[in-house]
Amino acid sequence: MSMETLLKAIEEEGRKEIEEIRKSCESEIREIRKKYEEEAKKVSGEILNRAGAESRLIKERIISHAKMKAKDMTDERKHDLIEEVFEKAEKNILGLSDSEKKKILEKLSKESGNEIKNAKIFVDRKYSRLLPEAEIADINDFGIILKSVDGKEMIVNTLRERMVQIKNTKRHKIARVLFS
């Protein structure tokens, strides 16, 4: 074998080895690329899942907050409507005729009189003509005040006081009637 043939054989052998190394490297590169792409997909999937979970939580918080605010607004409006009912009732009573107001004052006197014997009856100056047997006092309200002779017992039976009692005891019933 000549030197030239030997060089060509070595050169050919070198090319084959280089080609095998190149193919092997390309294969390794594909495997590495595939591995990193899979890892990237996995990581991006996890990130998307976390982002999705976080966005659902944020959405749920926003919806929950909106529901609470709507409930608060509804409850406030219901409260206002109930208060309007009481205000209208008070206006209706104050708008009654003098004869109807006189009947109410007499009934309040009789009812309260059963609780305190020999009591003094007080009525506001504005209503004194309707209940002449009562003493005049600055009550600034429709109704009566009963006081025992010794001043130890007192019953306040005025419109405002009655409304407070009714509000405390009947508010739920009124709400049921209005909002059921």
Salt bridges, closest charged atoms under 4 A:
GLU11 OE2 - ARG15 NH2 2.84
GLU12 OE1 - ARG15 NH1 3.44
GLU19 OE2 - ARG22 NH2 2.04
GLU26 OE2 - ARG22 NH1 2.59
ASP75 OD2 - LYS71 NZ 2.72
GLU83 OE1 - LYS167 NZ 2.96
GLU83 OE2 - ARG171 NH2 2.65
GLU84 OE2 - ARG77 NH1 3.58
ASP98 OD2 - ARG129 NH2 3.15
GLU106 OE2 - LYS102 NZ 3.94
GLU111 OE1 - ARG162 NH2 3.16
